[in-house]
């Protein structure tokens, strides 16, 4: 999982806004995807992960954090 400080800095530098689209390639646990999705519900986030266990964790985190804007 990406550390909180790194997520915060990275997402801040991206300057995401309501019309943004983010592709999180190698999403792992989905921590970056969820954090990005929570900035604004209009941001479209695509979490891309090949590991099936990690993919299930991303799905669980999407539900847990009500991040419906993650695909």
mmCIF file of the N, C-alpha and C atoms, coordinates in Angstrom:
data_MODEL
# 
_entry.id   MODEL 
# 
loop_
_atom_site.group_PDB 
_atom_site.id 
_atom_site.type_symbol 
_atom_site.label_atom_id 
_atom_site.label_alt_id 
_atom_site.label_comp_id 
_atom_site.label_asym_id 
_atom_site.label_entity_id 
_atom_site.label_seq_id 
_atom_site.pdbx_PDB_ins_code 
_atom_site.Cartn_x 
_atom_site.Cartn_y 
_atom_site.Cartn_z 
_atom_site.occupancy 
_atom_site.B_iso_or_equiv 
_atom_site.pdbx_formal_charge 
_atom_site.auth_seq_id 
_atom_site.auth_comp_id 
_atom_site.auth_asym_id 
_atom_site.auth_atom_id 
_atom_site.pdbx_PDB_model_num 
ATOM 1   N N  . UNK A 1 1  ? 0.846   -1.176  0.000   1.00 0.00 ? 1  UNK A N  1 
ATOM 2   C CA . UNK A 1 1  ? 0.000   0.000   0.000   1.00 0.00 ? 1  UNK A CA 1 
ATOM 3   C C  . UNK A 1 1  ? 0.893   1.242   0.000   1.00 0.00 ? 1  UNK A C  1 
ATOM 4   N N  . UNK A 1 2  ? 0.495   2.217   -0.807  1.00 0.00 ? 2  UNK A N  1 
ATOM 5   C CA . UNK A 1 2  ? 1.217   3.487   -0.864  1.00 0.00 ? 2  UNK A CA 1 
ATOM 6   C C  . UNK A 1 2  ? 1.002   4.239   0.446   1.00 0.00 ? 2  UNK A C  1 
ATOM 7   N N  . UNK A 1 3  ? 2.086   4.737   1.018   1.00 0.00 ? 3  UNK A N  1 
ATOM 8   C CA . UNK A 1 3  ? 1.985   5.461   2.284   1.00 0.00 ? 3  UNK A CA 1 
ATOM 9   C C  . UNK A 1 3  ? 1.149   6.729   2.118   1.00 0.00 ? 3  UNK A C  1 
ATOM 10  N N  . UNK A 1 4  ? 0.454   7.089   3.166   1.00 0.00 ? 4  UNK A N  1 
ATOM 11  C CA . UNK A 1 4  ? -0.464  8.215   3.162   1.00 0.00 ? 4  UNK A CA 1 
ATOM 12  C C  . UNK A 1 4  ? 0.198   9.507   2.659   1.00 0.00 ? 4  UNK A C  1 
ATOM 13  N N  . UNK A 1 5  ? 1.390   9.786   3.138   1.00 0.00 ? 5  UNK A N  1 
ATOM 14  C CA . UNK A 1 5  ? 2.080   11.023  2.752   1.00 0.00 ? 5  UNK A CA 1 
ATOM 15  C C  . UNK A 1 5  ? 2.369   11.045  1.258   1.00 0.00 ? 5  UNK A C  1 
ATOM 16  N N  . UNK A 1 6  ? 2.772   9.899   0.703   1.00 0.00 ? 6  UNK A N  1 
ATOM 17  C CA . UNK A 1 6  ? 3.083   9.806   -0.721  1.00 0.00 ? 6  UNK A CA 1 
ATOM 18  C C  . UNK A 1 6  ? 1.810   9.968   -1.556  1.00 0.00 ? 6  UNK A C  1 
ATOM 19  N N  . UNK A 1 7  ? 0.722   9.334   -1.121  1.00 0.00 ? 7  UNK A N  1 
ATOM 20  C CA . UNK A 1 7  ? -0.562  9.494   -1.809  1.00 0.00 ? 7  UNK A CA 1 
ATOM 21  C C  . UNK A 1 7  ? -0.975  10.957  -1.838  1.00 0.00 ? 7  UNK A C  1 
ATOM 22  N N  . UNK A 1 8  ? -0.886  11.605  -0.693  1.00 0.00 ? 8  UNK A N  1 
ATOM 23  C CA . UNK A 1 8  ? -1.308  13.002  -0.576  1.00 0.00 ? 8  UNK A CA 1 
ATOM 24  C C  . UNK A 1 8  ? -0.503  13.907  -1.503  1.00 0.00 ? 8  UNK A C  1 
ATOM 25  N N  . UNK A 1 9  ? 0.795   13.759  -1.490  1.00 0.00 ? 9  UNK A N  1 
ATOM 26  C CA . UNK A 1 9  ? 1.655   14.597  -2.339  1.00 0.00 ? 9  UNK A CA 1 
ATOM 27  C C  . UNK A 1 9  ? 1.385   14.308  -3.816  1.00 0.00 ? 9  UNK A C  1 
ATOM 28  N N  . UNK A 1 10 ? 1.339   13.029  -4.172  1.00 0.00 ? 10 UNK A N  1 
ATOM 29  C CA . UNK A 1 10 ? 1.141   12.648  -5.574  1.00 0.00 ? 10 UNK A CA 1 
ATOM 30  C C  . UNK A 1 10 ? -0.185  13.172  -6.115  1.00 0.00 ? 10 UNK A C  1 
ATOM 31  N N  . UNK A 1 11 ? -1.255  12.967  -5.361  1.00 0.00 ? 11 UNK A N  1 
ATOM 32  C CA . UNK A 1 11 ? -2.562  13.416  -5.820  1.00 0.00 ? 11 UNK A CA 1 
ATOM 33  C C  . UNK A 1 11 ? -2.651  14.938  -5.861  1.00 0.00 ? 11 UNK A C  1 
ATOM 34  N N  . UNK A 1 12 ? -1.993  15.599  -4.923  1.00 0.00 ? 12 UNK A N  1 
ATOM 35  C CA . UNK A 1 12 ? -1.971  17.056  -4.921  1.00 0.00 ? 12 UNK A CA 1 
ATOM 36  C C  . UNK A 1 12 ? -1.281  17.585  -6.179  1.00 0.00 ? 12 UNK A C  1 
ATOM 37  N N  . UNK A 1 13 ? -0.158  16.987  -6.535  1.00 0.00 ? 13 UNK A N  1 
ATOM 38  C CA . UNK A 1 13 ? 0.586   17.427  -7.719  1.00 0.00 ? 13 UNK A CA 1 
ATOM 39  C C  . UNK A 1 13 ? -0.164  17.145  -9.015  1.00 0.00 ? 13 UNK A C  1 
ATOM 40  N N  . UNK A 1 14 ? -1.031  16.128  -9.017  1.00 0.00 ? 14 UNK A N  1 
ATOM 41  C CA . UNK A 1 14 ? -1.823  15.841  -10.206 1.00 0.00 ? 14 UNK A CA 1 
ATOM 42  C C  . UNK A 1 14 ? -2.898  16.902  -10.446 1.00 0.00 ? 14 UNK A C  1 
ATOM 43  N N  . UNK A 1 15 ? -3.331  17.566  -9.391  1.00 0.00 ? 15 UNK A N  1 
ATOM 44  C CA . UNK A 1 15 ? -4.333  18.621  -9.521  1.00 0.00 ? 15 UNK A CA 1 
ATOM 45  C C  . UNK A 1 15 ? -5.651  18.126  -10.100 1.00 0.00 ? 15 UNK A C  1 
ATOM 46  N N  . UNK A 1 16 ? -6.130  17.014  -9.591  1.00 0.00 ? 16 UNK A N  1 
ATOM 47  C CA . UNK A 1 16 ? -7.356  16.421  -10.096 1.00 0.00 ? 16 UNK A CA 1 
ATOM 48  C C  . UNK A 1 16 ? -8.566  17.312  -9.816  1.00 0.00 ? 16 UNK A C  1 
ATOM 49  N N  . UNK A 1 17 ? -9.472  17.362  -10.790 1.00 0.00 ? 17 UNK A N  1 
ATOM 50  C CA . UNK A 1 17 ? -10.714 18.118  -10.627 1.00 0.00 ? 17 UNK A CA 1 
ATOM 51  C C  . UNK A 1 17 ? -11.873 17.268  -11.144 1.00 0.00 ? 17 UNK A C  1 
ATOM 52  N N  . UNK A 1 18 ? -13.064 17.802  -11.066 1.00 0.00 ? 18 UNK A N  1 
ATOM 53  C CA . UNK A 1 18 ? -14.267 17.033  -11.377 1.00 0.00 ? 18 UNK A CA 1 
ATOM 54  C C  . UNK A 1 18 ? -14.245 16.384  -12.757 1.00 0.00 ? 18 UNK A C  1 
ATOM 55  N N  . UNK A 1 19 ? -13.590 16.991  -13.721 1.00 0.00 ? 19 UNK A N  1 
ATOM 56  C CA . UNK A 1 19 ? -13.584 16.433  -15.077 1.00 0.00 ? 19 UNK A CA 1 
ATOM 57  C C  . UNK A 1 19 ? -12.356 15.572  -15.366 1.00 0.00 ? 19 UNK A C  1 
ATOM 58  N N  . UNK A 1 20 ? -11.605 15.204  -14.328 1.00 0.00 ? 20 UNK A N  1 
ATOM 59  C CA . UNK A 1 20 ? -10.387 14.411  -14.501 1.00 0.00 ? 20 UNK A CA 1 
ATOM 60  C C  . UNK A 1 20 ? -10.680 12.930  -14.697 1.00 0.00 ? 20 UNK A C  1 
ATOM 61  N N  . UNK A 1 21 ? -9.734  12.270  -15.366 1.00 0.00 ? 21 UNK A N  1 
ATOM 62  C CA . UNK A 1 21 ? -9.754  10.822  -15.526 1.00 0.00 ? 21 UNK A CA 1 
ATOM 63  C C  . UNK A 1 21 ? -8.393  10.319  -15.070 1.00 0.00 ? 21 UNK A C  1 
ATOM 64  N N  . UNK A 1 22 ? -8.380  9.340   -14.168 1.00 0.00 ? 22 UNK A N  1 
ATOM 65  C CA . UNK A 1 22 ? -7.132  8.793   -13.639 1.00 0.00 ? 22 UNK A CA 1 
ATOM 66  C C  . UNK A 1 22 ? -7.070  7.298   -13.924 1.00 0.00 ? 22 UNK A C  1 
ATOM 67  N N  . UNK A 1 23 ? -5.965  6.860   -14.492 1.00 0.00 ? 23 UNK A N  1 
ATOM 68  C CA . UNK A 1 23 ? -5.701  5.435   -14.691 1.00 0.00 ? 23 UNK A CA 1 
ATOM 69  C C  . UNK A 1 23 ? -4.641  5.035   -13.670 1.00 0.00 ? 23 UNK A C  1 
ATOM 70  N N  . UNK A 1 24 ? -5.011  4.192   -12.733 1.00 0.00 ? 24 UNK A N  1 
ATOM 71  C CA . UNK A 1 24 ? -4.093  3.689   -11.712 1.00 0.00 ? 24 UNK A CA 1 
ATOM 72  C C  . UNK A 1 24 ? -3.640  2.298   -12.160 1.00 0.00 ? 24 UNK A C  1 
ATOM 73  N N  . UNK A 1 25 ? -2.507  2.254   -12.878 1.00 0.00 ? 25 UNK A N  1 
ATOM 74  C CA . UNK A 1 25 ? -1.987  1.001   -13.423 1.00 0.00 ? 25 UNK A CA 1 
ATOM 75  C C  . UNK A 1 25 ? -1.132  0.319   -12.361 1.00 0.00 ? 25 UNK A C  1 
ATOM 76  N N  . UNK A 1 26 ? -1.454  -0.935  -12.072 1.00 0.00 ? 26 UNK A N  1 
ATOM 77  C CA . UNK A 1 26 ? -0.795  -1.642  -10.980 1.00 0.00 ? 26 UNK A CA 1 
ATOM 78  C C  . UNK A 1 26 ? -1.352  -1.139  -9.660  1.00 0.00 ? 26 UNK A C  1 
ATOM 79  N N  . UNK A 1 27 ? -2.673  -1.099  -9.575  1.00 0.00 ? 27 UNK A N  1 
ATOM 80  C CA . UNK A 1 27 ? -3.371  -0.441  -8.466  1.00 0.00 ? 27 UNK A CA 1 
ATOM 81  C C  . UNK A 1 27 ? -3.168  -1.092  -7.101  1.00 0.00 ? 27 UNK A C  1 
ATOM 82  N N  . UNK A 1 28 ? -2.727  -2.339  -7.070  1.00 0.00 ? 28 UNK A N  1 
ATOM 83  C CA . UNK A 1 28 ? -2.469  -3.003  -5.790  1.00 0.00 ? 28 UNK A CA 1 
ATOM 84  C C  . UNK A 1 28 ? -3.709  -3.057  -4.918  1.00 0.00 ? 28 UNK A C  1 
ATOM 85  N N  . UNK A 1 29 ? -3.662  -2.429  -3.756  1.00 0.00 ? 29 UNK A N  1 
ATOM 86  C CA . UNK A 1 29 ? -4.800  -2.427  -2.834  1.00 0.00 ? 29 UNK A CA 1 
ATOM 87  C C  . UNK A 1 29 ? -5.875  -1.426  -3.233  1.00 0.00 ? 29 UNK A C  1 
ATOM 88  N N  . UNK A 1 30 ? -5.538  -0.529  -4.147  1.00 0.00 ? 30 UNK A N  1 
ATOM 89  C CA . UNK A 1 30 ? -6.486  0.504   -4.563  1.00 0.00 ? 30 UNK A CA 1 
ATOM 90  C C  . UNK A 1 30 ? -6.443  1.749   -3.708  1.00 0.00 ? 30 UNK A C  1 
ATOM 91  N N  . UNK A 1 31 ? -5.432  1.892   -2.870  1.00 0.00 ? 31 UNK A N  1 
ATOM 92  C CA . UNK A 1 31 ? -5.383  3.053   -1.969  1.00 0.00 ? 31 UNK A CA 1 
ATOM 93  C C  . UNK A 1 31 ? -5.295  4.367   -2.738  1.00 0.00 ? 31 UNK A C  1 
ATOM 94  N N  . UNK A 1 32 ? -4.527  4.407   -3.818  1.00 0.00 ? 32 UNK A N  1 
ATOM 95  C CA . UNK A 1 32 ? -4.426  5.625   -4.622  1.00 0.00 ? 32 UNK A CA 1 
ATOM 96  C C  . UNK A 1 32 ? -5.745  5.854   -5.361  1.00 0.00 ? 32 UNK A C  1 
ATOM 97  N N  . UNK A 1 33 ? -6.312  4.806   -5.905  1.00 0.00 ? 33 UNK A N  1 
ATOM 98  C CA . UNK A 1 33 ? -7.586  4.919   -6.615  1.00 0.00 ? 33 UNK A CA 1 
ATOM 99  C C  . UNK A 1 33 ? -8.677  5.464   -5.706  1.00 0.00 ? 33 UNK A C  1 
ATOM 100 N N  . UNK A 1 34 ? -8.782  4.913   -4.517  1.00 0.00 ? 34 UNK A N  1 
ATOM 101 C CA . UNK A 1 34 ? -9.810  5.353   -3.562  1.00 0.00 ? 34 UNK A CA 1 
ATOM 102 C C  . UNK A 1 34 ? -9.574  6.805   -3.157  1.00 0.00 ? 34 UNK A C  1 
ATOM 103 N N  . UNK A 1 35 ? -8.335  7.152   -2.852  1.00 0.00 ? 35 UNK A N  1 
ATOM 104 C CA . UNK A 1 35 ? -8.033  8.530   -2.457  1.00 0.00 ? 35 UNK A CA 1 
ATOM 105 C C  . UNK A 1 35 ? -8.386  9.504   -3.577  1.00 0.00 ? 35 UNK A C  1 
ATOM 106 N N  . UNK A 1 36 ? -8.079  9.143   -4.809  1.00 0.00 ? 36 UNK A N  1 
ATOM 107 C CA . UNK A 1 36 ? -8.406  10.001  -5.949  1.00 0.00 ? 36 UNK A CA 1 
ATOM 108 C C  . UNK A 1 36 ? -9.919  10.109  -6.122  1.00 0.00 ? 36 UNK A C  1 
ATOM 109 N N  . UNK A 1 37 ? -10.609 8.993   -5.997  1.00 0.00 ? 37 UNK A N  1 
ATOM 110 C CA . UNK A 1 37 ? -12.058 8.976   -6.159  1.00 0.00 ? 37 UNK A CA 1 
ATOM 111 C C  . UNK A 1 37 ? -12.755 9.821   -5.098  1.00 0.00 ? 37 UNK A C  1 
ATOM 112 N N  . UNK A 1 38 ? -12.163 9.912   -3.930  1.00 0.00 ? 38 UNK A N  1 
ATOM 113 C CA . UNK A 1 38 ? -12.776 10.661  -2.837  1.00 0.00 ? 38 UNK A CA 1 
ATOM 114 C C  . UNK A 1 38 ? -12.561 12.167  -2.954  1.00 0.00 ? 38 UNK A C  1 
ATOM 115 N N  . UNK A 1 39 ? -11.674 12.597  -3.838  1.00 0.00 ? 39 UNK A N  1 
ATOM 116 C CA . UNK A 1 39 ? -11.464 14.033  -4.042  1.00 0.00 ? 39 UNK A CA 1 
ATOM 117 C C  . UNK A 1 39 ? -12.732 14.678  -4.585  1.00 0.00 ? 39 UNK A C  1 
ATOM 118 N N  . UNK A 1 40 ? -13.347 14.002  -5.558  1.00 0.00 ? 40 UNK A N  1 
ATOM 119 C CA . UNK A 1 40 ? -14.579 14.505  -6.160  1.00 0.00 ? 40 UNK A CA 1 
ATOM 120 C C  . UNK A 1 40 ? -15.304 13.316  -6.789  1.00 0.00 ? 40 UNK A C  1 
ATOM 121 N N  . UNK A 1 41 ? -16.588 13.167  -6.532  1.00 0.00 ? 41 UNK A N  1 
ATOM 122 C CA . UNK A 1 41 ? -17.307 12.011  -7.078  1.00 0.00 ? 41 UNK A CA 1 
ATOM 123 C C  . UNK A 1 41 ? -17.427 12.022  -8.598  1.00 0.00 ? 41 UNK A C  1 
ATOM 124 N N  . UNK A 1 42 ? -17.100 13.129  -9.244  1.00 0.00 ? 42 UNK A N  1 
ATOM 125 C CA . UNK A 1 42 ? -17.158 13.220  -10.706 1.00 0.00 ? 42 UNK A CA 1 
ATOM 126 C C  . UNK A 1 42 ? -15.858 12.753  -11.371 1.00 0.00 ? 42 UNK A C  1 
ATOM 127 N N  . UNK A 1 43 ? -14.788 12.595  -10.602 1.00 0.00 ? 43 UNK A N  1 
ATOM 128 C CA . UNK A 1 43 ? -13.534 12.088  -11.162 1.00 0.00 ? 43 UNK A CA 1 
ATOM 129 C C  . UNK A 1 43 ? -13.750 10.634  -11.559 1.00 0.00 ? 43 UNK A C  1 
ATOM 130 N N  . UNK A 1 44 ? -13.324 10.280  -12.753 1.00 0.00 ? 44 UNK A N  1 
ATOM 131 C CA . UNK A 1 44 ? -13.437 8.896   -13.229 1.00 0.00 ? 44 UNK A CA 1 
ATOM 132 C C  . UNK A 1 44 ? -12.103 8.205   -12.979 1.00 0.00 ? 44 UNK A C  1 
ATOM 133 N N  . UNK A 1 45 ? -12.120 7.128   -12.205 1.00 0.00 ? 45 UNK A N  1 
ATOM 134 C CA . UNK A 1 45 ? -10.904 6.408   -11.843 1.00 0.00 ? 45 UNK A CA 1 
ATOM 135 C C  . UNK A 1 45 ? -10.970 4.985   -12.401 1.00 0.00 ? 45 UNK A C  1 
ATOM 136 N N  . UNK A 1 46 ? -9.933  4.600   -13.105 1.00 0.00 ? 46 UNK A N  1 
ATOM 137 C CA . UNK A 1 46 ? -9.806  3.246   -13.616 1.00 0.00 ? 46 UNK A CA 1 
ATOM 138 C C  . UNK A 1 46 ? -8.657  2.573   -12.872 1.00 0.00 ? 46 UNK A C  1 
ATOM 139 N N  . UNK A 1 47 ? -8.966  1.580   -12.050 1.00 0.00 ? 47 UNK A N  1 
ATOM 140 C CA . UNK A 1 47 ? -7.955  0.830   -11.298 1.00 0.00 ? 47 UNK A CA 1 
ATOM 141 C C  . UNK A 1 47 ? -7.623  -0.429  -12.097 1.00 0.00 ? 47 UNK A C  1 
ATOM 142 N N  . UNK A 1 48 ? -6.388  -0.532  -12.532 1.00 0.00 ? 48 UNK A N  1 
ATOM 143 C CA . UNK A 1 48 ? -5.962  -1.657  -13.364 1.00 0.00 ? 48 UNK A CA 1 
ATOM 144 C C  . UNK A 1 48 ? -4.999  -2.517  -12.557 1.00 0.00 ? 48 UNK A C  1 
ATOM 145 N N  . UNK A 1 49 ? -5.359  -3.793  -12.398 1.00 0.00 ? 49 UNK A N  1 
ATOM 146 C CA . UNK A 1 49 ? -4.556  -4.722  -11.588 1.00 0.00 ? 49 UNK A CA 1 
ATOM 147 C C  . UNK A 1 49 ? -4.707  -6.126  -12.151 1.00 0.00 ? 49 UNK A C  1 
ATOM 148 N N  . UNK A 1 50 ? -3.597  -6.847  -12.270 1.00 0.00 ? 50 UNK A N  1 
ATOM 149 C CA . UNK A 1 50 ? -3.672  -8.212  -12.805 1.00 0.00 ? 50 UNK A CA 1 
ATOM 150 C C  . UNK A 1 50 ? -3.752  -9.282  -11.721 1.00 0.00 ? 50 UNK A C  1 
ATOM 151 N N  . UNK A 1 51 ? -3.333  -8.962  -10.505 1.00 0.00 ? 51 UNK A N  1 
ATOM 152 C CA . UNK A 1 51 ? -3.358  -9.922  -9.408  1.00 0.00 ? 51 UNK A CA 1 
ATOM 153 C C  . UNK A 1 51 ? -4.794  -10.065 -8.890  1.00 0.00 ? 51 UNK A C  1 
ATOM 154 N N  . UNK A 1 52 ? -5.331  -11.274 -8.973  1.00 0.00 ? 52 UNK A N  1 
ATOM 155 C CA . UNK A 1 52 ? -6.744  -11.493 -8.598  1.00 0.00 ? 52 UNK A CA 1 
ATOM 156 C C  . UNK A 1 52 ? -7.015  -11.175 -7.125  1.00 0.00 ? 52 UNK A C  1 
ATOM 157 N N  . UNK A 1 53 ? -6.091  -11.509 -6.234  1.00 0.00 ? 53 UNK A N  1 
ATOM 158 C CA . UNK A 1 53 ? -6.301  -11.208 -4.809  1.00 0.00 ? 53 UNK A CA 1 
ATOM 159 C C  . UNK A 1 53 ? -6.351  -9.700  -4.583  1.00 0.00 ? 53 UNK A C  1 
ATOM 160 N N  . UNK A 1 54 ? -5.451  -8.982  -5.238  1.00 0.00 ? 54 UNK A N  1 
ATOM 161 C CA . UNK A 1 54 ? -5.435  -7.524  -5.114  1.00 0.00 ? 54 UNK A CA 1 
ATOM 162 C C  . UNK A 1 54 ? -6.706  -6.930  -5.716  1.00 0.00 ? 54 UNK A C  1 
ATOM 163 N N  . UNK A 1 55 ? -7.163  -7.499  -6.809  1.00 0.00 ? 55 UNK A N  1 
ATOM 164 C CA . UNK A 1 55 ? -8.386  -7.020  -7.448  1.00 0.00 ? 55 UNK A CA 1 
ATOM 165 C C  . UNK A 1 55 ? -9.586  -7.142  -6.510  1.00 0.00 ? 55 UNK A C  1 
ATOM 166 N N  . UNK A 1 56 ? -9.655  -8.245  -5.788  1.00 0.00 ? 56 UNK A N  1 
ATOM 167 C CA . UNK A 1 56 ? -10.737 -8.415  -4.810  1.00 0.00 ? 56 UNK A CA 1 
ATOM 168 C C  . UNK A 1 56 ? -10.636 -7.378  -3.696  1.00 0.00 ? 56 UNK A C  1 
ATOM 169 N N  . UNK A 1 57 ? -9.419  -7.037  -3.292  1.00 0.00 ? 57 UNK A N  1 
ATOM 170 C CA . UNK A 1 57 ? -9.218  -6.023  -2.255  1.00 0.00 ? 57 UNK A CA 1 
ATOM 171 C C  . UNK A 1 57 ? -9.643  -4.644  -2.764  1.00 0.00 ? 57 UNK A C  1 
ATOM 172 N N  . UNK A 1 58 ? -9.337  -4.357  -4.023  1.00 0.00 ? 58 UNK A N  1 
ATOM 173 C CA . UNK A 1 58 ? -9.778  -3.090  -4.615  1.00 0.00 ? 58 UNK A CA 1 
ATOM 174 C C  . UNK A 1 58 ? -11.306 -3.018  -4.598  1.00 0.00 ? 58 UNK A C  1 
ATOM 175 N N  . UNK A 1 59 ? -11.960 -4.091  -4.983  1.00 0.00 ? 59 UNK A N  1 
ATOM 176 C CA . UNK A 1 59 ? -13.432 -4.124  -4.980  1.00 0.00 ? 59 UNK A CA 1 
ATOM 177 C C  . UNK A 1 59 ? -13.981 -3.900  -3.574  1.00 0.00 ? 59 UNK A C  1 
ATOM 178 N N  . UNK A 1 60 ? -13.348 -4.529  -2.584  1.00 0.00 ? 60 UNK A N  1 
ATOM 179 C CA . UNK A 1 60 ? -13.790 -4.365  -1.192  1.00 0.00 ? 60 UNK A CA 1 
ATOM 180 C C  . UNK A 1 60 ? -13.593 -2.922  -0.728  1.00 0.00 ? 60 UNK A C  1 
ATOM 181 N N  . UNK A 1 61 ? -12.459 -2.329  -1.088  1.00 0.00 ? 61 UNK A N  1 
ATOM 182 C CA . UNK A 1 61 ? -12.188 -0.939  -0.696  1.00 0.00 ? 61 UNK A CA 1 
ATOM 183 C C  . UNK A 1 61 ? -13.125 0.029   -1.414  1.00 0.00 ? 61 UNK A C  1 
ATOM 184 N N  . UNK A 1 62 ? -13.452 -0.265  -2.657  1.00 0.00 ? 62 UNK A N  1 
ATOM 185 C CA . UNK A 1 62 ? -14.416 0.555   -3.401  1.00 0.00 ? 62 UNK A CA 1 
ATOM 186 C C  . UNK A 1 62 ? -15.752 0.592   -2.659  1.00 0.00 ? 62 UNK A C  1 
ATOM 187 N N  . UNK A 1 63 ? -16.197 -0.564  -2.206  1.00 0.00 ? 63 UNK A N  1 
ATOM 188 C CA . UNK A 1 63 ? -17.454 -0.657  -1.464  1.00 0.00 ? 63 UNK A CA 1 
ATOM 189 C C  . UNK A 1 63 ? -17.341 0.012   -0.096  1.00 0.00 ? 63 UNK A C  1 
ATOM 190 N N  . UNK A 1 64 ? -16.278 -0.282  0.612   1.00 0.00 ? 64 UNK A N  1 
ATOM 191 C CA . UNK A 1 64 ? -16.075 0.248   1.968   1.00 0.00 ? 64 UNK A CA 1 
ATOM 192 C C  . UNK A 1 64 ? -16.089 1.777   1.995   1.00 0.00 ? 64 UNK A C  1 
ATOM 193 N N  . UNK A 1 65 ? -15.478 2.394   0.974   1.00 0.00 ? 65 UNK A N  1 
ATOM 194 C CA . UNK A 1 65 ? -15.352 3.850   0.950   1.00 0.00 ? 65 UNK A CA 1 
ATOM 195 C C  . UNK A 1 65 ? -16.369 4.525   0.024   1.00 0.00 ? 65 UNK A C  1 
ATOM 196 N N  . UNK A 1 66 ? -17.362 3.751   -0.444  1.00 0.00 ? 66 UNK A N  1 
ATOM 197 C CA . UNK A 1 66 ? -18.420 4.286   -1.313  1.00 0.00 ? 66 UNK A CA 1 
ATOM 198 C C  . UNK A 1 66 ? -17.832 5.029   -2.519  1.00 0.00 ? 66 UNK A C  1 
ATOM 199 N N  . UNK A 1 67 ? -16.795 4.459   -3.096  1.00 0.00 ? 67 UNK A N  1 
ATOM 200 C CA . UNK A 1 67 ? -16.103 5.064   -4.232  1.00 0.00 ? 67 UNK A CA 1 
ATOM 201 C C  . UNK A 1 67 ? -16.688 4.510   -5.534  1.00 0.00 ? 67 UNK A C  1 
ATOM 202 N N  . UNK A 1 68 ? -17.905 4.900   -5.823  1.00 0.00 ? 68 UNK A N  1 
ATOM 203 C CA . UNK A 1 68 ? -18.616 4.365   -6.986  1.00 0.00 ? 68 UNK A CA 1 
ATOM 204 C C  . UNK A 1 68 ? -18.042 4.843   -8.312  1.00 0.00 ? 68 UNK A C  1 
ATOM 205 N N  . UNK A 1 69 ? -17.142 5.806   -8.276  1.00 0.00 ? 69 UNK A N  1 
ATOM 206 C CA . UNK A 1 69 ? -16.544 6.332   -9.507  1.00 0.00 ? 69 UNK A CA 1 
ATOM 207 C C  . UNK A 1 69 ? -15.260 5.568   -9.887  1.00 0.00 ? 69 UNK A C  1 
ATOM 208 N N  . UNK A 1 70 ? -15.036 4.414   -9.282  1.00 0.00 ? 70 UNK A N  1 
ATOM 209 C CA . UNK A 1 70 ? -13.894 3.563   -9.647  1.00 0.00 ? 70 UNK A CA 1 
ATOM 210 C C  . UNK A 1 70 ? -14.406 2.406   -10.497 1.00 0.00 ? 70 UNK A C  1 
ATOM 211 N N  . UNK A 1 71 ? -13.733 2.182   -11.599 1.00 0.00 ? 71 UNK A N  1 
ATOM 212 C CA . UNK A 1 71 ? -14.006 1.030   -12.462 1.00 0.00 ? 71 UNK A CA 1 
ATOM 213 C C  . UNK A 1 71 ? -12.801 0.110   -12.402 1.00 0.00 ? 71 UNK A C  1 
# 
